[in-house]
Amino acid sequence: MKLITLLTLSTLLLANEDILNLQDDLNIASEISTKTKLNINKTPAVVSVLHADELKKLGVTNVYEALETVPGIEVSMGIAGAKQINMRGNKSLVTDKLKFMVDGISINAELSGTNNFYLNMPIENIERIEVIRGPASALYGSFAHIGLINVITKASTHKKGVVFLRASSEGSQNVGFTQHINSEDIKIALNGSYELNENSKEYDNYSLLPSKGPFTSYEDFTSQALGINVELYKDISLVSKYIELDMQNHFGYGAWPIVQDPKNIVHTSWVNELKYGLKLTNELCLDLKLGYKEYSIIGQSRIVPYSEFSPFFDKIGDGNYKEESLYTDLSLNYSYAKHNILLGTYLSQTRADGTTYKENNISISEETTISFDGGGLQDKIKRTHYAFYLSDIISFSQKWIANIGLRYDNYSDVDSAFSPKLSLLYAYDERQSYKIMYQNSFRVPTFIETYGTERPFIADEKLNSETIDTLEFAYNYQNSFDNWVNINFFYSQMQNFIYRNSEFKLRNGLNSTSYGAELEFKTPIYDLFTLQANYSYIHSEDKNNVQTPLVANHLANAMLSYQINRDWHTGTKVRYVGERKREESDFRDPLKAYTSIDQTLTYTYRDFIVQASVKNIFNQDIIYSAPMGNGTTSGTYLNDLERNGRTFWLGAEWKFK
């Protein structure tokens, strides 16, 4: 009943917006799914393309908020503040399972697949976001286990520049820019942003053992990013992206509130890629990529507040980790007759050396003087990885297209993997098409799952890679650029799920299955209104028929916009998240369903834009799950992790050549 009410409300509120050139969108979308440009209706994958200019008019401020508009995606947050993306019921408390790319460069770190530091990227510096909903290892290898996200920045387009600023009633302030310097043969683009978030929150009580209150969740952070995109003679390109996220401990790493001055953890990512493209003949093209990546995490955290229970000092953790990667990717694209063949090879080596970790003596002081060998990881970690991949898109006729793909990945320290893909597309007529797709994907154990020596992650036995087999059936109907319907059904079997037991030891667990359906459509109404909406049903359970906890079975979005006149635009975004079941050992009631509504008003005068928005207008309770602690090694937040209620935003933007 709630879903029917939600969709009815969406229809009544929606309004019209400028029509986009959808054909360009379709060509863009297909390149990420095949590395070869095709019309999206002939792309052998389920792909979503999110345009930043559209999202901004709906009040979306960053990548994290944008992704929750995608069918099948549910966003959440960990106990220590790390943002999380759950796709089609697949989530992990240990590592990220999505490959995250910026301008086509993977930024996932080998430590734990980390990508959350890029989720704060401001929407003003983004051109579009491309999402593969489903496994993508046949082309992209590990981390593309359940899907892939590629953020295309405005810097990569070498078009207009932008300067922006934005602030909220919850203490968030953001400024940034994109600047282009173009000539006939050389194009250079710089972009950067700085965000200051002063948003610590006061709560009433925490923890069953013992019950205490009030307390503060320290959530202040700064995020600063700088990037450069260079294009030389259309054949050579250089991309370099740097980002630093300095964040506090939120609800504490052991689910214990921080009762004294909070400590800070700093995540730093730096990725660089040089690409050379050469057209050898009309049918044969070569791409060569050389890259260097660096990721580090450094800082302190309060682990257990012993000072609350005795005259001791709090337990303080002080760590320093850094990994470096070198890689190369060589591919050939050959088009001949009915075939479009992609053949490639990939080689990388990642090292992590000099990791340190120290704690204090709780009976003496907060000074961290007790060292742990290897910093909680085995010393001098090295992982060498090579891969071969092949993809052939076969056009049997105007109506029938097949895609056959295979990738082999070999790792020096964990098991190898084959990732096959097979898909078939039938174009019934100019408006309708059907797709059936099968793919196997994998995710190798990360460094923390392979080399962890101390709590909270102990890797005392060799783990197998997680794998997933997915079968999908999709139907597309497209009447015009702004009138279309997509329906997708999926079924997945997951093997060797990696989890952490009560002794903090990492193990391969029970196999599981997930299945569901995704419906999305866009339609104009009376030439004044446009409705774009989606609904997802997701069911995930293990082989004992135990439903996967903390996953909503029902998700829905409605994007509403109205171009009042040439200068004024109003947009409404509605988000529904269904009830989420607890873990079996957790006696608390399920997390309640909620519906949030955002309203945005935009004024445009030539190249100057002013925007005001209200998020969560009706102040609904948006709550993410906090784990049930045991009172000894971890506490319990009885009211879980409460997020922002009604929030006001005001921003301005200037576009220039």
FENHUTA-V512268 format. One record per residue. N is the residue number from 1. RES is the residue in one letter. PHI is phi in whole degrees, -180 to 180 (none if undefined). NEAR is the number of other C-alpha atoms within 10 Angstrom. Layout:
# FENHUTA-V512268
n | res | phi | near
N | RES | PHI | NEAR
N | RES | PHI | NEAR
This chain:
# FENHUTA-V512268
n | res | phi | near
1 | M | none | 5
2 | K | -62 | 12
3 | L | -67 | 16
4 | I | -62 | 9
5 | T | -61 | 9
6 | L | -61 | 17
7 | L | -68 | 18
8 | T | -64 | 11
9 | L | -60 | 13
10 | S | -59 | 21
11 | T | -63 | 18
12 | L | -72 | 11
13 | L | -91 | 19
14 | L | -73 | 24
15 | A | -145 | 26
16 | N | -89 | 22
17 | E | -142 | 23
18 | D | -54 | 11
19 | I | -77 | 9
20 | L | -86 | 12
21 | N | -79 | 10
22 | L | -66 | 13
23 | Q | -60 | 11
24 | D | -62 | 11
25 | D | -59 | 17
26 | L | -64 | 20
27 | N | -64 | 18
28 | I | -62 | 19
29 | A | -62 | 28
30 | S | -71 | 26
31 | E | -66 | 16
32 | I | -72 | 23
33 | S | -83 | 24
34 | T | -130 | 21
35 | K | 60 | 13
36 | T | -142 | 18
37 | K | -74 | 16
38 | L | -144 | 18
39 | N | -61 | 15
40 | I | -61 | 22
41 | N | -67 | 26
42 | K | -112 | 23
43 | T | -93 | 27
44 | P | -82 | 26
45 | A | -163 | 29
46 | V | -100 | 24
47 | V | -126 | 22
48 | S | -118 | 20
49 | V | -121 | 18
50 | L | -109 | 19
51 | H | -94 | 18
52 | A | -61 | 25
53 | D | -64 | 14
54 | E | -69 | 17
55 | L | -63 | 21
56 | K | -62 | 19
57 | K | -69 | 27
58 | L | -99 | 26
59 | G | 91 | 27
60 | V | -70 | 24
61 | T | -111 | 21
62 | N | -154 | 20
63 | V | -62 | 19
64 | Y | -57 | 21
65 | E | -70 | 16
66 | A | -65 | 20
67 | L | -67 | 21
68 | E | -72 | 20
69 | T | -86 | 25
70 | V | -85 | 25
71 | P | -56 | 24
72 | G | 86 | 27
73 | I | -103 | 19
74 | E | -125 | 22
75 | V | -98 | 16
76 | S | -155 | 17
77 | M | -148 | 17
78 | G | -80 | 18
79 | I | -62 | 21
80 | A | -98 | 19
81 | G | 101 | 20
82 | A | -71 | 16
83 | K | -72 | 17
84 | Q | -129 | 21
85 | I | -121 | 21
86 | N | -111 | 19
87 | M | -115 | 22
88 | R | 55 | 29
89 | G | 83 | 25
90 | N | -97 | 20
91 | K | -145 | 20
92 | S | -144 | 15
93 | L | -87 | 10
94 | V | -103 | 18
95 | T | -138 | 22
96 | D | -82 | 25
97 | K | -116 | 28
98 | L | -109 | 29
99 | K | -81 | 27
100 | F | -116 | 25
101 | M | -126 | 19
102 | V | -123 | 19
103 | D | 51 | 19
104 | G | 83 | 14
105 | I | -108 | 19
106 | S | -71 | 18
107 | I | -114 | 23
108 | N | -60 | 22
109 | A | -91 | 23
110 | E | -69 | 22
111 | L | -56 | 22
112 | S | -150 | 16
113 | G | 74 | 24
114 | T | -56 | 25
115 | N | -145 | 23
116 | N | -66 | 19
117 | F | -69 | 20
118 | Y | -93 | 23
119 | L | -72 | 18
120 | N | -87 | 17
121 | M | -55 | 23
122 | P | -69 | 24
123 | I | -66 | 24
124 | E | -66 | 25
125 | N | -94 | 23
126 | I | -112 | 23
127 | E | -88 | 17
128 | R | -163 | 22
129 | I | -127 | 23
130 | E | -107 | 23
131 | V | -130 | 22
132 | I | -91 | 23
133 | R | -93 | 22
134 | G | 134 | 26
135 | P | -57 | 33
136 | A | -144 | 29
137 | S | -69 | 31
138 | A | -61 | 29
139 | L | -111 | 26
140 | Y | -113 | 21
141 | G | 74 | 25
142 | S | -63 | 28
143 | F | 77 | 29
144 | A | -86 | 24
145 | H | -67 | 27
146 | I | -119 | 29
147 | G | 162 | 23
148 | L | -146 | 25
149 | I | -124 | 23
150 | N | -125 | 20
151 | V | -95 | 21
152 | I | -98 | 20
153 | T | -84 | 23
154 | K | -63 | 27
155 | A | -63 | 29
156 | S | -76 | 23
157 | T | -87 | 15
158 | H | 54 | 21
159 | K | -114 | 17
160 | K | -75 | 14
161 | G | -90 | 20
162 | V | -154 | 22
163 | V | -128 | 20
164 | F | -145 | 21
165 | L | -148 | 19
166 | R | -156 | 20
167 | A | -148 | 19
168 | S | -127 | 17
169 | S | -72 | 13
170 | E | -98 | 17
171 | G | 90 | 13
172 | S | -98 | 17
173 | Q | -134 | 19
174 | N | -141 | 20
175 | V | -134 | 20
176 | G | -174 | 21
177 | F | -159 | 22
178 | T | -136 | 27
179 | Q | -127 | 22
180 | H | -109 | 24
181 | I | -128 | 14
182 | N | -118 | 15
183 | S | -132 | 9
184 | E | -65 | 8
185 | D | -108 | 9
186 | I | -127 | 14
187 | K | -125 | 21
188 | I | -126 | 19
189 | A | -135 | 23
190 | L | -115 | 21
191 | N | -141 | 23
192 | G | -160 | 22
193 | S | -157 | 22
194 | Y | -140 | 19
195 | E | -125 | 22
196 | L | -117 | 17
197 | N | -118 | 18
198 | E | -114 | 15
199 | N | -142 | 16
200 | S | -66 | 15
201 | K | -123 | 17
202 | E | -96 | 12
203 | Y | -128 | 14
204 | D | -81 | 10
205 | N | -154 | 17
206 | Y | -152 | 21
207 | S | 67 | 21
208 | L | -74 | 15
209 | L | -128 | 13
210 | P | -89 | 12
211 | S | -86 | 14
212 | K | -139 | 12
213 | G | 168 | 13
214 | P | -77 | 12
215 | F | -151 | 17
216 | T | -121 | 19
217 | S | -96 | 22
218 | Y | -83 | 26
219 | E | -122 | 18
220 | D | -67 | 20
221 | F | -155 | 21
222 | T | -125 | 18
223 | S | -132 | 22
224 | Q | -131 | 20
225 | A | -138 | 20
226 | L | -147 | 18
227 | G | -144 | 20
228 | I | -139 | 20
229 | N | -123 | 23
230 | V | -124 | 22
231 | E | -126 | 19
232 | L | -116 | 15
233 | Y | 54 | 10
234 | K | 67 | 14
235 | D | -104 | 12
236 | I | -119 | 17
237 | S | -138 | 20
238 | L | -131 | 18
239 | V | -127 | 22
240 | S | -137 | 20
241 | K | -131 | 22
242 | Y | -126 | 18
243 | I | -146 | 21
244 | E | -134 | 21
245 | L | -119 | 22
246 | D | -109 | 19
247 | M | -128 | 24
248 | Q | -85 | 24
249 | N | -91 | 25
250 | H | 51 | 27
251 | F | -91 | 24
252 | G | 91 | 25
253 | Y | -69 | 19
254 | G | -104 | 20
255 | A | 60 | 24
256 | W | -110 | 25
257 | P | -62 | 29
258 | I | -93 | 24
259 | V | -102 | 16
260 | Q | -123 | 12
261 | D | -57 | 8
262 | P | -75 | 20
263 | K | -97 | 19
264 | N | -124 | 21
265 | I | -116 | 19
266 | V | -115 | 19
267 | H | -99 | 21
268 | T | -131 | 20
269 | S | -129 | 24
270 | W | -137 | 19
271 | V | -123 | 21
272 | N | -141 | 19
273 | E | -146 | 20
274 | L | -108 | 16
275 | K | -126 | 18
276 | Y | -126 | 16
277 | G | -114 | 16
278 | L | -134 | 14
279 | K | -92 | 13
280 | L | -75 | 11
281 | T | -143 | 9
282 | N | -64 | 9
283 | E | -103 | 12
284 | L | -126 | 16
285 | C | -126 | 16
286 | L | -122 | 18
287 | D | -127 | 17
288 | L | -124 | 17
289 | K | -123 | 18
290 | L | -126 | 17
291 | G | -141 | 19
292 | Y | -135 | 18
293 | K | -130 | 23
294 | E | -141 | 19
295 | Y | -137 | 24
296 | S | -142 | 19
297 | I | -140 | 19
298 | I | -146 | 18
299 | G | 146 | 18
300 | Q | -125 | 21
301 | S | -149 | 22
302 | R | -87 | 26
303 | I | -90 | 21
304 | V | -136 | 24
305 | P | -85 | 21
306 | Y | -60 | 16
307 | S | -64 | 15
308 | E | -79 | 13
309 | F | -111 | 10
310 | S | -162 | 10
311 | P | -77 | 10
312 | F | -79 | 16
313 | F | -95 | 20
314 | D | -63 | 25
315 | K | -77 | 21
316 | I | -115 | 21
317 | G | -108 | 20
318 | D | -133 | 23
319 | G | -127 | 18
320 | N | -150 | 17
321 | Y | -134 | 20
322 | K | -148 | 20
323 | E | -127 | 21
324 | E | -132 | 19
325 | S | -133 | 20
326 | L | -118 | 17
327 | Y | -149 | 18
328 | T | -141 | 18
329 | D | -136 | 18
330 | L | -121 | 17
331 | S | -138 | 19
332 | L | -121 | 19
333 | N | -116 | 19
334 | Y | -123 | 18
335 | S | -113 | 15
336 | Y | -153 | 11
337 | A | 53 | 9
338 | K | -92 | 13
339 | H | -111 | 17
340 | N | -129 | 18
341 | I | -106 | 20
342 | L | -117 | 23
343 | L | -128 | 18
344 | G | -149 | 19
345 | T | -139 | 18
346 | Y | -136 | 17
347 | L | -142 | 17
348 | S | -148 | 18
349 | Q | -140 | 17
350 | T | -122 | 19
351 | R | -124 | 16
352 | A | -135 | 22
353 | D | -137 | 16
354 | G | 81 | 15
355 | T | -65 | 23
356 | T | -127 | 19
357 | Y | -151 | 23
358 | K | -136 | 19
359 | E | -130 | 21
360 | N | -97 | 19
361 | N | -89 | 16
362 | I | -66 | 19
363 | S | -92 | 14
364 | I | -115 | 9
365 | S | -166 | 14
366 | E | -91 | 17
367 | E | -71 | 16
368 | T | -84 | 17
369 | T | -121 | 13
370 | I | -96 | 12
371 | S | -94 | 15
372 | F | -116 | 15
373 | D | -57 | 14
374 | G | 74 | 20
375 | G | 64 | 20
376 | G | 88 | 22
377 | L | -128 | 27
378 | Q | -62 | 19
379 | D | -80 | 15
380 | K | 53 | 11
381 | I | -82 | 18
382 | K | -141 | 17
383 | R | -129 | 16
384 | T | -106 | 17
385 | H | -139 | 18
386 | Y | -131 | 18
387 | A | -149 | 20
388 | F | -129 | 21
389 | Y | -139 | 23
390 | L | -142 | 19
391 | S | -141 | 25
392 | D | -132 | 21
393 | I | -99 | 23
394 | I | -111 | 18
395 | S | -98 | 17
396 | F | -67 | 12
397 | S | -163 | 10
398 | Q | -67 | 10
399 | K | -101 | 14
400 | W | -115 | 16
401 | I | -135 | 21
402 | A | -122 | 21
403 | N | -132 | 22
404 | I | -118 | 19
405 | G | -140 | 22
406 | L | -153 | 20
407 | R | -135 | 23
408 | Y | -119 | 19
409 | D | -119 | 23
410 | N | -122 | 16
411 | Y | -120 | 16
412 | S | -76 | 12
413 | D | -125 | 16
414 | V | -137 | 18
415 | D | -71 | 14
416 | S | -87 | 17
417 | A | -151 | 22
418 | F | -105 | 18
419 | S | -127 | 25
420 | P | -88 | 22
421 | K | -144 | 23
422 | L | -144 | 19
423 | S | -144 | 21
424 | L | -139 | 20
425 | L | -121 | 24
426 | Y | -124 | 19
427 | A | -92 | 19
428 | Y | -64 | 13
429 | D | -156 | 10
430 | E | -68 | 11
431 | R | -105 | 13
432 | Q | -120 | 17
433 | S | -146 | 20
434 | Y | -126 | 19
435 | K | -132 | 23
436 | I | -129 | 20
437 | M | -138 | 20
438 | Y | -128 | 21
439 | Q | -153 | 24
440 | N | -107 | 24
441 | S | -128 | 31
442 | F | -144 | 28
443 | R | -141 | 26
444 | V | -74 | 26
445 | P | -58 | 25
446 | T | -76 | 23
447 | F | -60 | 21
448 | I | -68 | 22
449 | E | -85 | 27
450 | T | -101 | 24
451 | Y | -124 | 22
452 | G | -65 | 22
453 | T | -119 | 20
454 | E | -132 | 18
455 | R | -59 | 11
456 | P | -94 | 17
457 | F | -132 | 22
458 | I | -113 | 22
459 | A | -104 | 22
460 | D | -102 | 15
461 | E | -151 | 13
462 | K | -72 | 16
463 | L | -102 | 20
464 | N | -86 | 19
465 | S | -66 | 22
466 | E | -70 | 21
467 | T | -131 | 23
468 | I | -146 | 24
469 | D | -109 | 20
470 | T | -128 | 22
471 | L | -117 | 19
472 | E | -131 | 21
473 | F | -131 | 20
474 | A | -129 | 21
475 | Y | -127 | 19
476 | N | -129 | 19
477 | Y | -124 | 19
478 | Q | -131 | 17
479 | N | -87 | 13
480 | S | -159 | 11
481 | F | -59 | 13
482 | D | -119 | 20
483 | N | -145 | 15
484 | W | -153 | 18
485 | V | -138 | 19
486 | N | -124 | 18
487 | I | -128 | 19
488 | N | -136 | 20
489 | F | -117 | 17
490 | F | -138 | 20
491 | Y | -141 | 19
492 | S | -130 | 23
493 | Q | -118 | 19
494 | M | -113 | 20
495 | Q | -121 | 20
496 | N | 61 | 18
497 | F | -55 | 20
498 | I | -93 | 22
499 | Y | -137 | 18
500 | R | -116 | 19
501 | N | -85 | 12
502 | S | -66 | 7
503 | E | -97 | 10
504 | F | 68 | 14
505 | K | -94 | 19
506 | L | -90 | 24
507 | R | -141 | 20
508 | N | -81 | 17
509 | G | -108 | 15
510 | L | -68 | 15
511 | N | -71 | 17
512 | S | -146 | 21
513 | T | -132 | 22
514 | S | -142 | 20
515 | Y | -151 | 19
516 | G | 175 | 20
517 | A | -143 | 20
518 | E | -131 | 21
519 | L | -121 | 19
520 | E | -143 | 20
521 | F | -154 | 19
522 | K | -140 | 20
523 | T | -154 | 19
524 | P | -82 | 17
525 | I | -131 | 13
526 | Y | 55 | 9
527 | D | 58 | 10
528 | L | -118 | 14
529 | F | -114 | 19
530 | T | -134 | 25
531 | L | -117 | 24
532 | Q | -123 | 23
533 | A | -146 | 25
534 | N | -149 | 23
535 | Y | -137 | 21
536 | S | -129 | 24
537 | Y | -113 | 20
538 | I | -135 | 21
539 | H | -132 | 18
540 | S | -135 | 23
541 | E | -153 | 18
542 | D | -87 | 18
543 | K | -70 | 11
544 | N | -93 | 9
545 | N | 66 | 10
546 | V | -91 | 12
547 | Q | -66 | 19
548 | T | -63 | 22
549 | P | -74 | 16
550 | L | 64 | 18
551 | V | -121 | 24
552 | A | -76 | 26
553 | N | -75 | 19
554 | H | -127 | 20
555 | L | -134 | 26
556 | A | -151 | 27
557 | N | -137 | 26
558 | A | -140 | 26
559 | M | -109 | 26
560 | L | -124 | 26
561 | S | -148 | 27
562 | Y | -146 | 22
563 | Q | -85 | 17
564 | I | -61 | 13
565 | N | -154 | 8
566 | R | -62 | 10
567 | D | -102 | 12
568 | W | -111 | 16
569 | H | -141 | 21
570 | T | -127 | 24
571 | G | -137 | 26
572 | T | -128 | 24
573 | K | -123 | 27
574 | V | -116 | 23
575 | R | -131 | 20
576 | Y | -118 | 21
577 | V | -125 | 22
578 | G | -76 | 19
579 | E | -62 | 17
580 | R | -121 | 20
581 | K | -72 | 20
582 | R | -82 | 21
583 | E | -66 | 16
584 | E | -60 | 11
585 | S | -83 | 7
586 | D | -101 | 12
587 | F | -83 | 9
588 | R | -67 | 13
589 | D | -64 | 9
590 | P | -58 | 15
591 | L | -68 | 20
592 | K | -71 | 14
593 | A | -69 | 17
594 | Y | -147 | 15
595 | T | -128 | 21
596 | S | -112 | 20
597 | I | -129 | 19
598 | D | -114 | 22
599 | Q | -128 | 21
600 | T | -134 | 23
601 | L | -121 | 20
602 | T | -125 | 21
603 | Y | -117 | 18
604 | T | -121 | 16
605 | Y | -126 | 11
606 | R | 56 | 10
607 | D | -101 | 11
608 | F | -109 | 15
609 | I | -128 | 17
610 | V | -122 | 18
611 | Q | -139 | 21
612 | A | -129 | 20
613 | S | -146 | 24
614 | V | -124 | 20
615 | K | -98 | 22
616 | N | 55 | 22
617 | I | -52 | 15
618 | F | -93 | 13
619 | N | 56 | 14
620 | Q | -71 | 15
621 | D | -78 | 17
622 | I | -105 | 18
623 | I | -130 | 18
624 | Y | -104 | 19
625 | S | -73 | 21
626 | A | -107 | 20
627 | P | -66 | 20
628 | M | -81 | 21
629 | G | -85 | 19
630 | N | -108 | 12
631 | G | 82 | 15
632 | T | -109 | 10
633 | T | -97 | 11
634 | S | -158 | 18
635 | G | -98 | 24
636 | T | -137 | 23
637 | Y | -91 | 23
638 | L | -61 | 17
639 | N | -97 | 17
640 | D | 61 | 17
641 | L | -107 | 21
642 | E | -78 | 15
643 | R | -106 | 13
644 | N | -59 | 15
645 | G | -88 | 16
646 | R | -62 | 18
647 | T | -135 | 16
648 | F | -105 | 18
649 | W | -126 | 19
650 | L | -139 | 18
651 | G | -146 | 19
652 | A | -141 | 18
653 | E | -148 | 19
654 | W | -128 | 17
655 | K | -101 | 16
656 | F | -149 | 13
657 | K | -83 | 12
